[in-house]
């Protein structure tokens, strides 16, 4: 087998960026749900959701690698 064929068959490892964002988004969803369950206030939940969106967008923008 040629070297290029072996490299094509090998799955490329993710550098962790996509996986990190996935964990962050899942954590945010769980956190916002937890805020609603613990406070039962839609206003507090909306504030927590807005803060979570700001954090996620900031992390995505800061950690994005430009070519």
N, CA, C and O atoms as CSV, one atom per row, in Angstrom:
chain,resi,resn,atom,element,x,y,z
A,1,UNK,N,N,0.840,-1.184,0.000
A,1,UNK,CA,C,0.000,0.000,0.000
A,1,UNK,C,C,0.882,1.243,0.000
A,1,UNK,O,O,1.884,1.302,0.713
A,2,UNK,N,N,0.521,2.193,-0.768
A,2,UNK,CA,C,1.271,3.445,-0.809
A,2,UNK,C,C,1.033,4.236,0.468
A,2,UNK,O,O,0.026,4.066,1.155
A,3,UNK,N,N,1.978,5.094,0.761
A,3,UNK,CA,C,1.898,5.881,1.990
A,3,UNK,C,C,0.644,6.761,2.022
A,3,UNK,O,O,0.012,6.899,3.070
A,4,UNK,N,N,0.288,7.346,0.904
A,4,UNK,CA,C,-0.895,8.215,0.840
A,4,UNK,C,C,-2.174,7.438,1.122
A,4,UNK,O,O,-3.097,7.962,1.746
A,5,UNK,N,N,-2.231,6.188,0.662
A,5,UNK,CA,C,-3.429,5.380,0.909
A,5,UNK,C,C,-3.584,5.081,2.388
A,5,UNK,O,O,-4.698,5.106,2.911
A,6,UNK,N,N,-2.485,4.800,3.069
A,6,UNK,CA,C,-2.562,4.535,4.514
A,6,UNK,C,C,-3.011,5.775,5.265
A,6,UNK,O,O,-3.807,5.679,6.199
A,7,UNK,N,N,-2.518,6.928,4.873
A,7,UNK,CA,C,-2.904,8.169,5.548
A,7,UNK,C,C,-4.367,8.509,5.310
A,7,UNK,O,O,-5.026,9.068,6.187
A,8,UNK,N,N,-4.876,8.177,4.135
A,8,UNK,CA,C,-6.282,8.458,3.852
A,8,UNK,C,C,-7.197,7.582,4.684
A,8,UNK,O,O,-8.274,8.018,5.090
A,9,UNK,N,N,-6.783,6.361,4.938
A,9,UNK,CA,C,-7.630,5.446,5.702
A,9,UNK,C,C,-7.623,5.761,7.191
A,9,UNK,O,O,-8.584,5.453,7.896
A,10,UNK,N,N,-6.564,6.360,7.666
A,10,UNK,CA,C,-6.459,6.689,9.078
A,10,UNK,C,C,-7.350,7.884,9.406
A,10,UNK,O,O,-7.251,8.916,8.742
A,11,UNK,N,N,-8.200,7.773,10.394
A,11,UNK,CA,C,-9.038,8.938,10.740
A,11,UNK,C,C,-8.165,10.055,11.323
A,11,UNK,O,O,-7.248,9.809,12.106
A,12,UNK,N,N,-8.472,11.258,10.926
A,12,UNK,CA,C,-7.726,12.404,11.428
A,12,UNK,C,C,-8.242,12.766,12.811
A,12,UNK,O,O,-9.450,12.852,13.034
A,13,UNK,N,N,-7.326,12.974,13.725
A,13,UNK,CA,C,-7.716,13.332,15.087
A,13,UNK,C,C,-8.090,14.805,15.139
A,13,UNK,O,O,-7.424,15.658,14.553
A,14,UNK,N,N,-9.155,15.076,15.844
A,14,UNK,CA,C,-9.579,16.447,16.055
A,14,UNK,C,C,-8.617,17.072,17.062
A,14,UNK,O,O,-8.239,16.428,18.041
A,15,UNK,N,N,-8.230,18.290,16.834
A,15,UNK,CA,C,-7.290,18.949,17.735
A,15,UNK,C,C,-7.939,19.299,19.074
A,15,UNK,O,O,-7.267,19.833,19.956
A,16,UNK,N,N,-9.210,19.015,19.239
A,16,UNK,CA,C,-9.891,19.293,20.486
A,16,UNK,C,C,-10.804,20.494,20.406
A,16,UNK,O,O,-11.624,20.701,21.300
A,17,UNK,N,N,-10.687,21.284,19.368
A,17,UNK,CA,C,-11.482,22.501,19.266
A,17,UNK,C,C,-12.963,22.239,19.177
A,17,UNK,O,O,-13.745,22.839,19.915
A,18,UNK,N,N,-13.370,21.341,18.275
A,18,UNK,CA,C,-14.789,21.047,18.119
A,18,UNK,C,C,-15.341,20.356,19.353
A,18,UNK,O,O,-16.457,20.635,19.791
A,19,UNK,N,N,-14.555,19.460,19.902
A,19,UNK,CA,C,-14.998,18.732,21.087
A,19,UNK,C,C,-15.154,19.669,22.283
A,19,UNK,O,O,-16.082,19.519,23.077
A,20,UNK,N,N,-14.252,20.627,22.407
A,20,UNK,CA,C,-14.321,21.592,23.506
A,20,UNK,C,C,-15.574,22.456,23.389
A,20,UNK,O,O,-16.261,22.704,24.380
A,21,UNK,N,N,-15.862,22.908,22.182
A,21,UNK,CA,C,-17.060,23.731,21.982
A,21,UNK,C,C,-18.314,22.919,22.274
A,21,UNK,O,O,-19.266,23.437,22.859
A,22,UNK,N,N,-18.324,21.654,21.872
A,22,UNK,CA,C,-19.478,20.794,22.152
A,22,UNK,C,C,-19.693,20.646,23.656
A,22,UNK,O,O,-20.820,20.764,24.136
A,23,UNK,N,N,-18.616,20.388,24.401
A,23,UNK,CA,C,-18.730,20.274,25.853
A,23,UNK,C,C,-19.192,21.586,26.467
A,23,UNK,O,O,-19.990,21.585,27.403
A,24,UNK,N,N,-18.702,22.695,25.954
A,24,UNK,CA,C,-19.084,24.000,26.480
A,24,UNK,C,C,-20.568,24.268,26.249
A,24,UNK,O,O,-21.265,24.722,27.157
A,25,UNK,N,N,-21.051,23.993,25.048
A,25,UNK,CA,C,-22.469,24.209,24.746
A,25,UNK,C,C,-23.344,23.284,25.587
A,25,UNK,O,O,-24.377,23.714,26.100
A,26,UNK,N,N,-22.949,22.028,25.734
A,26,UNK,CA,C,-23.721,21.107,26.578
A,26,UNK,C,C,-23.750,21.577,28.032
A,26,UNK,O,O,-24.781,21.492,28.698
A,27,UNK,N,N,-22.628,22.065,28.511
A,27,UNK,CA,C,-22.583,22.591,29.877
A,27,UNK,C,C,-23.471,23.804,30.059
A,27,UNK,O,O,-24.115,23.966,31.095
A,28,UNK,N,N,-23.502,24.655,29.047
A,28,UNK,CA,C,-24.354,25.841,29.099
A,28,UNK,C,C,-25.821,25.436,29.138
A,28,UNK,O,O,-26.599,25.973,29.927
A,29,UNK,N,N,-26.195,24.487,28.286
A,29,UNK,CA,C,-27.591,24.029,28.283
A,29,UNK,C,C,-27.985,23.430,29.631
A,29,UNK,O,O,-29.075,23.693,30.139
A,30,UNK,N,N,-27.108,22.637,30.195
A,30,UNK,CA,C,-27.393,22.052,31.510
A,30,UNK,C,C,-27.458,23.133,32.586
A,30,UNK,O,O,-28.301,23.081,33.481
A,31,UNK,N,N,-26.567,24.103,32.490
A,31,UNK,CA,C,-26.551,25.182,33.483
A,31,UNK,C,C,-27.792,26.038,33.435
A,31,UNK,O,O,-28.348,26.387,34.477
A,32,UNK,N,N,-28.237,26.383,32.236
A,32,UNK,CA,C,-29.446,27.211,32.112
A,32,UNK,C,C,-30.658,26.437,32.614
A,32,UNK,O,O,-31.519,27.004,33.286
A,33,UNK,N,N,-30.733,25.148,32.296
A,33,UNK,CA,C,-31.826,24.325,32.836
A,33,UNK,C,C,-31.780,24.254,34.349
A,33,UNK,O,O,-32.815,24.299,35.013
A,34,UNK,N,N,-30.573,24.141,34.892
A,34,UNK,CA,C,-30.414,24.109,36.354
A,34,UNK,C,C,-30.828,25.410,37.005
A,34,UNK,O,O,-31.397,25.408,38.097
A,35,UNK,N,N,-30.546,26.525,36.343
A,35,UNK,CA,C,-30.962,27.827,36.885
A,35,UNK,C,C,-32.481,27.898,36.949
A,35,UNK,O,O,-33.038,28.362,37.944
A,36,UNK,N,N,-33.152,27.444,35.905
A,36,UNK,CA,C,-34.614,27.508,35.906
A,36,UNK,C,C,-35.201,26.603,36.987
A,36,UNK,O,O,-36.136,26.990,37.688
A,37,UNK,N,N,-34.651,25.405,37.117
A,37,UNK,CA,C,-35.173,24.476,38.124
A,37,UNK,C,C,-34.960,25.023,39.530
A,37,UNK,O,O,-35.834,24.893,40.387
A,38,UNK,N,N,-33.808,25.631,39.768
A,38,UNK,CA,C,-33.516,26.097,41.129
A,38,UNK,C,C,-34.217,27.403,41.471
A,38,UNK,O,O,-34.521,27.640,42.640
A,39,UNK,N,N,-34.484,28.266,40.479
A,39,UNK,CA,C,-35.112,29.552,40.801
A,39,UNK,C,C,-36.570,29.632,40.380
A,39,UNK,O,O,-37.338,30.379,40.986
A,40,UNK,N,N,-36.972,28.890,39.369
A,40,UNK,CA,C,-38.323,28.933,38.804
A,40,UNK,C,C,-38.689,30.338,38.335
A,40,UNK,O,O,-39.864,30.702,38.288
A,41,UNK,N,N,-37.673,31.119,37.989
A,41,UNK,CA,C,-37.894,32.476,37.515
A,41,UNK,C,C,-37.454,32.570,36.058
A,41,UNK,O,O,-36.315,32.249,35.720
A,42,UNK,N,N,-38.365,33.008,35.207
A,42,UNK,CA,C,-38.008,33.124,33.796
A,42,UNK,C,C,-37.061,34.293,33.546
A,42,UNK,O,O,-36.254,34.245,32.617
A,43,UNK,N,N,-37.149,35.334,34.357
A,43,UNK,CA,C,-36.261,36.482,34.191
A,43,UNK,C,C,-34.817,36.082,34.493
A,43,UNK,O,O,-33.906,36.399,33.728
A,44,UNK,N,N,-34.617,35.393,35.597
A,44,UNK,CA,C,-33.279,34.942,35.978
A,44,UNK,C,C,-32.750,33.952,34.943
A,44,UNK,O,O,-31.568,33.981,34.601
A,45,UNK,N,N,-33.611,33.089,34.453
A,45,UNK,CA,C,-33.204,32.118,33.437
A,45,UNK,C,C,-32.815,32.827,32.143
A,45,UNK,O,O,-31.841,32.439,31.498
A,46,UNK,N,N,-33.554,33.848,31.759
A,46,UNK,CA,C,-33.219,34.602,30.545
A,46,UNK,C,C,-31.876,35.312,30.695
A,46,UNK,O,O,-31.087,35.352,29.751
A,47,UNK,N,N,-31.614,35.863,31.862
A,47,UNK,CA,C,-30.322,36.519,32.107
A,47,UNK,C,C,-29.190,35.491,32.051
A,47,UNK,O,O,-28.141,35.754,31.464
A,48,UNK,N,N,-29.400,34.329,32.658
A,48,UNK,CA,C,-28.383,33.269,32.622
A,48,UNK,C,C,-28.148,32.781,31.192
A,48,UNK,O,O,-27.008,32.520,30.808
A,49,UNK,N,N,-29.209,32.660,30.411
A,49,UNK,CA,C,-29.073,32.225,29.019
A,49,UNK,C,C,-28.317,33.259,28.197
A,49,UNK,O,O,-27.470,32.899,27.378
A,50,UNK,N,N,-28.612,34.535,28.405
A,50,UNK,CA,C,-27.910,35.592,27.669
A,50,UNK,C,C,-26.426,35.610,28.034
A,50,UNK,O,O,-25.571,35.759,27.162
A,51,UNK,N,N,-26.127,35.459,29.310
A,51,UNK,CA,C,-24.732,35.414,29.739
A,51,UNK,C,C,-24.025,34.194,29.157
A,51,UNK,O,O,-22.859,34.274,28.771
A,52,UNK,N,N,-24.719,33.080,29.096
A,52,UNK,CA,C,-24.132,31.856,28.543
A,52,UNK,C,C,-23.827,32.017,27.059
A,52,UNK,O,O,-22.786,31.564,26.583
A,53,UNK,N,N,-24.726,32.657,26.336
A,53,UNK,CA,C,-24.494,32.885,24.904
A,53,UNK,C,C,-23.272,33.779,24.704
A,53,UNK,O,O,-22.449,33.518,23.827
A,54,UNK,N,N,-23.153,34.814,25.500
A,54,UNK,CA,C,-21.999,35.707,25.401
A,54,UNK,C,C,-20.702,34.939,25.676
A,54,UNK,O,O,-19.712,35.124,24.969
A,55,UNK,N,N,-20.706,34.093,26.682
A,55,UNK,CA,C,-19.507,33.314,27.022
A,55,UNK,C,C,-19.144,32.350,25.897
A,55,UNK,O,O,-17.979,32.251,25.514
A,56,UNK,N,N,-20.131,31.646,25.373
A,56,UNK,CA,C,-19.868,30.676,24.305
A,56,UNK,C,C,-19.333,31.380,23.064
A,56,UNK,O,O,-18.360,30.921,22.466
A,57,UNK,N,N,-19.952,32.479,22.672
A,57,UNK,CA,C,-19.491,33.205,21.483
A,57,UNK,C,C,-18.075,33.732,21.699
A,57,UNK,O,O,-17.248,33.678,20.788
A,58,UNK,N,N,-17.794,34.235,22.884
A,58,UNK,CA,C,-16.454,34.727,23.191
A,58,UNK,C,C,-15.423,33.614,23.096
A,58,UNK,O,O,-14.354,33.803,22.515
A,59,UNK,N,N,-15.734,32.463,23.659
A,59,UNK,CA,C,-14.793,31.340,23.606
A,59,UNK,C,C,-14.574,30.886,22.171
A,59,UNK,O,O,-13.444,30.590,21.783
A,60,UNK,N,N,-15.629,30.828,21.386
A,60,UNK,CA,C,-15.490,30.412,19.984
A,60,UNK,C,C,-14.636,31.415,19.210
A,60,UNK,O,O,-13.766,31.010,18.440
A,61,UNK,N,N,-14.865,32.701,19.399
A,61,UNK,CA,C,-14.106,33.713,18.674
A,61,UNK,C,C,-12.642,33.721,19.110
A,61,UNK,O,O,-11.747,33.836,18.273
A,62,UNK,N,N,-12.397,33.600,20.400
A,62,UNK,CA,C,-11.027,33.655,20.906
A,62,UNK,C,C,-10.228,32.414,20.505
A,62,UNK,O,O,-9.048,32.523,20.175
A,63,UNK,N,N,-10.853,31.247,20.530
A,63,UNK,CA,C,-10.113,30.015,20.258
A,63,UNK,C,C,-10.095,29.649,18.784
A,63,UNK,O,O,-9.409,28.699,18.409
A,64,UNK,N,N,-10.808,30.353,17.948
A,64,UNK,CA,C,-10.827,30.031,16.521
A,64,UNK,C,C,-9.462,30.291,15.916
A,64,UNK,O,O,-8.854,31.337,16.140
A,65,UNK,N,N,-8.995,29.328,15.151
A,65,UNK,CA,C,-7.690,29.477,14.496
A,65,UNK,C,C,-7.912,29.926,13.067
A,65,UNK,O,O,-8.620,29.280,12.295
A,66,UNK,N,N,-7.300,31.031,12.735
A,66,UNK,CA,C,-7.409,31.541,11.378
A,66,UNK,C,C,-6.306,30.926,10.527
A,66,UNK,O,O,-5.175,30.776,10.989
A,67,UNK,N,N,-6.629,30.568,9.284
A,67,UNK,CA,C,-5.603,29.964,8.417
A,67,UNK,C,C,-4.521,30.946,8.010
A,67,UNK,O,O,-3.597,30.580,7.285
